[in-house]
Amino acid sequence: MESYPMDDNDSGKRNRQVGNALGLAADEVELWVKAIEEDGSGMGYVVRFLKRTPAEVLAKVAGLGADRTINIGPID
């Protein structure tokens, strides 16, 4: 899997897009998301949360797996 391409100017936009897809604020994405990788199909991404992510943040993400990962569609 490839990581989501990002540079310094792109991170705020990426965090907003991922946050919208997950039901989180951009700052929650910045704090708690460990990785955003292409899902292999070219049609979406796998989002991985840090182990230390608070349960109340994880509870906001509908469909989140027990392994703290979720597949989302395109975010562009």
DSSP file (Angstrom, degrees, kcal/mol; ACC not computed):
  #  RESIDUE AA STRUCTURE BP1 BP2  ACC     N-H-->O    O-->H-N    N-H-->O    O-->H-N    TCO  KAPPA ALPHA  PHI   PSI    X-CA   Y-CA   Z-CA
    1    1 A M              0   0    0      0, 0.0     2,-0.3     0, 0.0    38,-0.1   0.000 360.0 360.0 360.0 144.2    0.0    0.0    0.0
    2    2 A E        -     0   0    0     36,-0.0    36,-4.2     1,-0.0     2,-0.1  -0.770 360.0-117.3 -99.5 146.6    1.1    3.5   -0.7
    3    3 A S  B     -A   37   0A   0     -2,-0.3    34,-0.3    34,-0.3    -1,-0.0  -0.439  40.2 -90.1 -76.7 155.4    0.8    6.3    1.8
    4    4 A Y        -     0   0    0     32,-2.7     2,-0.1    -2,-0.1    -1,-0.1  -0.488  48.5-113.8 -63.9 127.5   -1.3    9.3    1.0
    5    5 A P        +     0   0    0      0, 0.0     2,-0.3     0, 0.0    -1,-0.1  -0.434  49.9 164.4 -66.7 135.4    0.9   11.9   -0.8
    6    6 A M        -     0   0    0     -2,-0.1     2,-0.3    -3,-0.0    -3,-0.0  -0.996  22.2-178.7-153.9 143.1    1.3   15.0    1.4
    7    7 A D    >>  -     0   0    0     -2,-0.3     4,-1.1     1,-0.0     3,-1.1  -0.790  52.3 -86.3-128.9 180.0    3.5   18.0    1.8
    8    8 A D  T 34 S+     0   0    0      1,-0.3     4,-0.4    -2,-0.3     3,-0.3   0.842 127.9  47.5 -58.4 -36.1    3.4   20.8    4.3
    9    9 A N  T 34 S+     0   0    0      1,-0.2     4,-0.4     2,-0.1    -1,-0.3   0.678 111.7  52.1 -77.5 -17.4    0.8   22.8    2.4
   10   10 A D  T <> S+     0   0    0     -3,-1.1     4,-2.6     1,-0.1     5,-0.2   0.650  84.9  83.1 -94.5 -19.2   -1.4   19.8    1.9
   11   11 A S  H  X S+     0   0    0     -4,-1.1     4,-2.6    -3,-0.3     5,-0.2   0.863  89.8  49.8 -63.1 -40.8   -1.8   18.5    5.4
   12   12 A G  H  > S+     0   0    0     -4,-0.4     4,-2.0     2,-0.2    -1,-0.2   0.922 113.8  45.9 -63.9 -43.7   -4.6   20.8    6.5
   13   13 A K  H  > S+     0   0    0     -4,-0.4     4,-2.5     2,-0.2    -2,-0.2   0.931 113.4  49.7 -63.3 -46.1   -6.7   20.0    3.5
   14   14 A R  H  X S+     0   0    0     -4,-2.6     4,-2.8     1,-0.2     5,-0.3   0.917 110.1  50.6 -59.4 -44.6   -6.0   16.2    3.8
   15   15 A N  H  X S+     0   0    0     -4,-2.6     4,-2.4     1,-0.2    -1,-0.2   0.881 111.3  48.8 -63.2 -38.3   -7.0   16.3    7.5
   16   16 A R  H  X S+     0   0    0     -4,-2.0     4,-2.5     2,-0.2    -1,-0.2   0.924 113.0  47.2 -65.9 -43.8  -10.3   18.1    6.7
   17   17 A Q  H  X S+     0   0    0     -4,-2.5     4,-1.8     2,-0.2    -2,-0.2   0.929 115.9  43.4 -64.9 -45.8  -11.1   15.6    3.9
   18   18 A V  H  X S+     0   0    0     -4,-2.8     4,-1.7     2,-0.2     6,-0.2   0.915 113.2  53.1 -65.6 -42.7  -10.3   12.6    6.0
   19   19 A G  H  X>S+     0   0    0     -4,-2.4     5,-2.4    -5,-0.3     4,-2.0   0.909 107.6  50.9 -58.7 -43.3  -12.1   14.1    9.0
   20   20 A N  H  <5S+     0   0    0     -4,-2.5    -1,-0.2     1,-0.2    -2,-0.2   0.898 110.7  49.2 -60.6 -40.4  -15.2   14.7    6.9
   21   21 A A  H  <5S+     0   0    0     -4,-1.8    -1,-0.2     1,-0.2    -2,-0.2   0.796 120.2  36.8 -68.4 -28.8  -15.1   11.0    5.7
   22   22 A L  H  <5S-     0   0    0     -4,-1.7    40,-0.4     2,-0.2    -2,-0.2   0.592 110.0-111.8-100.8 -13.5  -14.8    9.8    9.3
   23   23 A G  T  <5S+     0   0    0     -4,-2.0     2,-0.3     1,-0.3    -3,-0.2   0.776  78.0 120.3  82.9  27.9  -17.0   12.2   11.2
   24   24 A L      < -     0   0    0     -5,-2.4    -1,-0.3    -6,-0.2     2,-0.2  -0.820  67.0-106.0-121.0 160.9  -14.0   13.8   13.0
   25   25 A A    >>  -     0   0    0     -2,-0.3     4,-1.8     1,-0.1     3,-0.6  -0.510  35.6-111.8 -78.5 155.4  -12.6   17.3   13.2
   26   26 A A  H 3> S+     0   0    0      1,-0.2     4,-2.3     2,-0.2     5,-0.1   0.856 118.3  54.7 -57.7 -37.1   -9.3   18.0   11.3
   27   27 A D  H 3> S+     0   0    0      1,-0.2     4,-2.0     2,-0.2    -1,-0.2   0.835 104.7  53.7 -69.1 -30.3   -7.4   18.4   14.6
   28   28 A E  H <> S+     0   0    0     -3,-0.6     4,-2.5     2,-0.2     5,-0.3   0.890 108.6  49.9 -68.0 -38.7   -8.6   14.9   15.8
   29   29 A V  H  X S+     0   0    0     -4,-1.8     4,-2.1     1,-0.2    -2,-0.2   0.938 110.8  49.5 -62.2 -46.6   -7.2   13.4   12.5
   30   30 A E  H  < S+     0   0    0     -4,-2.3    -2,-0.2     1,-0.2    -1,-0.2   0.890 117.6  40.3 -60.2 -40.3   -3.9   15.2   13.0
   31   31 A L  H  < S+     0   0    0     -4,-2.0    -2,-0.2    -5,-0.1    -1,-0.2   0.867 127.6  24.8 -76.9 -38.1   -3.6   14.0   16.6
   32   32 A W  H  < S+     0   0    0     -4,-2.5    18,-2.7    -5,-0.1     2,-0.5   0.586  90.1  96.7-114.6 -13.0   -4.9   10.4   16.4
   33   33 A V  E  <  - B   0  49A   0     -4,-2.1    16,-0.3    -5,-0.3     3,-0.1  -0.713  43.4-174.0 -86.7 125.4   -4.4    9.0   12.9
   34   34 A K  E     -     0   0A   0     14,-3.0     2,-0.3    -2,-0.5    15,-0.2   0.871  65.6  -3.5 -82.5 -41.5   -1.2    7.0   12.5
   35   35 A A  E     - B   0  48A   0     13,-1.6    13,-2.8     2,-0.0     2,-0.4  -0.998  45.6-157.9-155.7 149.3   -1.4    6.4    8.8
   36   36 A I  E     + B   0  47A   0     -2,-0.3   -32,-2.7    11,-0.2     2,-0.3  -0.975  30.3 171.6-128.6 115.8   -3.4    6.9    5.7
   37   37 A E  E     -AB   3  46A   0      9,-2.5     9,-3.2    -2,-0.4   -34,-0.3  -0.913  39.9 -98.4-127.1 149.9   -2.6    4.4    2.9
   38   38 A E  E     - B   0  45A   0    -36,-4.2     7,-0.3    -2,-0.3   -36,-0.0  -0.395  32.3-132.2 -61.1 144.5   -4.1    3.5   -0.5
   39   39 A D        -     0   0    0      5,-2.0     6,-0.1    33,-0.1    -1,-0.1   0.455  39.5-108.6 -83.8   0.8   -6.3    0.5   -0.1
   40   40 A G  S    S+     0   0    0      4,-0.3    -1,-0.1   -38,-0.1    -2,-0.1   0.147 107.8  80.1  96.0 -20.1   -4.8   -1.3   -3.1
   41   41 A S  S    S-     0   0    0      3,-0.1     4,-0.1     0, 0.0    -3,-0.0   0.619  96.2-126.5 -91.4 -14.4   -7.8   -0.9   -5.3
   42   42 A G  S    S+     0   0    0      2,-0.3     3,-0.1     1,-0.0    -4,-0.0   0.553  92.1  90.5  78.5   7.6   -7.0    2.7   -6.3
   43   43 A M  S    S-     0   0    0      1,-0.1     2,-0.3    31,-0.0    -5,-0.0   0.376  92.4  -8.6-116.6   1.2  -10.5    3.7   -5.1
   44   44 A G        -     0   0    0     29,-0.2    -5,-2.0    30,-0.1     2,-0.3  -0.948  64.4 -98.6-174.0-168.1  -10.0    4.5   -1.5
   45   45 A Y  E     -BC  38  72A   0     27,-2.6    27,-3.3    28,-0.3     2,-0.5  -0.936  15.0-133.0-136.5 153.9   -7.8    4.6    1.6
   46   46 A V  E     -BC  37  71A   0     -9,-3.2    -9,-2.5    -2,-0.3     2,-0.5  -0.951  24.0-157.2-104.6 126.3   -7.1    2.6    4.8
   47   47 A V  E     -BC  36  70A   0     23,-3.1    23,-1.7    -2,-0.5     2,-0.5  -0.919   5.7-164.1-107.7 128.4   -7.0    4.9    7.9
   48   48 A R  E     -BC  35  69A   0    -13,-2.8   -14,-3.0    -2,-0.5   -13,-1.6  -0.950   6.4-149.7-116.4 128.8   -5.1    3.5   10.9
   49   49 A F  E     -B   33   0A   0     19,-2.7   -16,-0.2    -2,-0.5   -17,-0.1  -0.672  25.1-102.0 -96.2 150.7   -5.5    5.1   14.4
   50   50 A L    >   -     0   0    0    -18,-2.7     3,-1.5    -2,-0.3    -1,-0.1  -0.310  27.9-119.7 -64.1 151.1   -2.8    5.2   17.1
   51   51 A K  T 3  S+     0   0    0      1,-0.3    -1,-0.1    -2,-0.0    -2,-0.0   0.815 113.2  56.2 -61.5 -31.1   -3.1    2.7   20.0
   52   52 A R  T 3  S+     0   0    0    -20,-0.0    -1,-0.3     2,-0.0     3,-0.1   0.360  74.9 130.8 -87.1   7.3   -3.4    5.6   22.4
   53   53 A T    <   -     0   0    0     -3,-1.5     5,-0.0   -21,-0.2    -4,-0.0  -0.419  66.9-108.6 -61.7 128.4   -6.4    7.1   20.7
   54   54 A P    >>  -     0   0    0      0, 0.0     4,-2.1     0, 0.0     3,-0.9  -0.254  18.5-122.7 -60.7 145.2   -9.1    7.8   23.3
   55   55 A A  H 3> S+     0   0    0      1,-0.3     4,-2.3     2,-0.2     5,-0.1   0.826 110.9  59.8 -57.6 -33.9  -12.2    5.6   23.2
   56   56 A E  H 34 S+     0   0    0      2,-0.2     4,-0.5     1,-0.2    -1,-0.3   0.813 106.7  46.6 -68.9 -28.3  -14.4    8.6   22.8
   57   57 A V  H X4 S+     0   0    0     -3,-0.9     3,-1.2     2,-0.2     4,-0.4   0.928 112.7  48.8 -74.5 -47.4  -12.7    9.6   19.6
   58   58 A L  H >< S+     0   0    0     -4,-2.1     3,-1.5     1,-0.3     6,-0.2   0.857 103.6  62.4 -60.0 -35.4  -12.8    6.0   18.2
   59   59 A A  T 3< S+     0   0    0     -4,-2.3    -1,-0.3     1,-0.3    -2,-0.2   0.734  94.8  61.9 -64.4 -22.6  -16.5    5.8   19.1
   60   60 A K  T <  S+     0   0    0     -3,-1.2     2,-1.0    -4,-0.5    -1,-0.3   0.678  85.7  85.5 -74.6 -17.6  -17.2    8.7   16.6
   61   61 A V  S X  S-     0   0    0     -3,-1.5     3,-1.6    -4,-0.4     2,-0.2  -0.739  74.4-147.0 -95.5  99.6  -16.0    6.6   13.7
   62   62 A A  T 3  S+     0   0    0     -2,-1.0    -2,-0.1   -40,-0.4    -3,-0.0  -0.445  82.3  16.9 -65.4 129.6  -18.8    4.4   12.4
   63   63 A G  T 3  S+     0   0    0      1,-0.3    -1,-0.2    -2,-0.2     8,-0.2   0.521  82.9 157.8  88.3   6.2  -17.6    1.1   11.0
   64   64 A L    <   -     0   0    0     -3,-1.6    -1,-0.3    -6,-0.2     6,-0.2  -0.445  38.0-126.4 -66.9 133.6  -14.1    1.2   12.7
   65   65 A G    >   -     0   0    0      4,-2.7     3,-2.0    -2,-0.2    -1,-0.1  -0.313  20.7-108.7 -76.8 163.4  -12.6   -2.2   13.1
   66   66 A A  T 3  S+     0   0    0      1,-0.3    -1,-0.1     2,-0.1    -2,-0.1   0.734 120.3  62.3 -62.5 -22.5  -11.3   -3.7   16.4
   67   67 A D  T 3  S-     0   0    0      2,-0.2    -1,-0.3     1,-0.0   -18,-0.1   0.293 120.3-110.1 -86.5  10.5   -7.8   -3.2   15.0
   68   68 A R  S <  S+     0   0    0     -3,-2.0   -19,-2.7     1,-0.2     2,-0.3   0.813  80.6 119.9  64.8  33.9   -8.4    0.6   14.8
   69   69 A T  E     -C   48   0A   0    -21,-0.2    -4,-2.7    -4,-0.1     2,-0.3  -0.927  37.0-179.3-125.0 154.4   -8.5    0.6   11.0
   70   70 A I  E     -C   47   0A   0    -23,-1.7   -23,-3.1    -2,-0.3     2,-0.5  -0.987  23.1-132.6-149.3 142.3  -11.2    1.6    8.5
   71   71 A N  E     -C   46   0A   0     -2,-0.3     2,-0.3   -25,-0.2   -25,-0.2  -0.828  28.5-177.3 -92.9 131.7  -11.5    1.7    4.8
   72   72 A I  E     -C   45   0A   0    -27,-3.3   -27,-2.6    -2,-0.5   -33,-0.1  -0.876  22.9-115.2-123.8 160.4  -12.8    4.9    3.3
   73   73 A G        -     0   0    0     -2,-0.3   -28,-0.3   -29,-0.3   -29,-0.2   0.063  62.1 -42.3 -76.9-166.5  -13.5    5.9   -0.3
   74   74 A P        -     0   0    0      0, 0.0    -1,-0.2     0, 0.0   -30,-0.1  -0.291  47.5-169.7 -59.6 144.9  -11.8    8.6   -2.3
   75   75 A I              0   0    0     -3,-0.1   -55,-0.1     1,-0.1   -54,-0.1   0.376 360.0 360.0-118.4   1.7  -11.2   11.8   -0.4
   76   76 A D              0   0    0    -59,-0.0    -1,-0.1     0, 0.0   -62,-0.0   0.464 360.0 360.0 -82.9 360.0  -10.1   14.1   -3.2
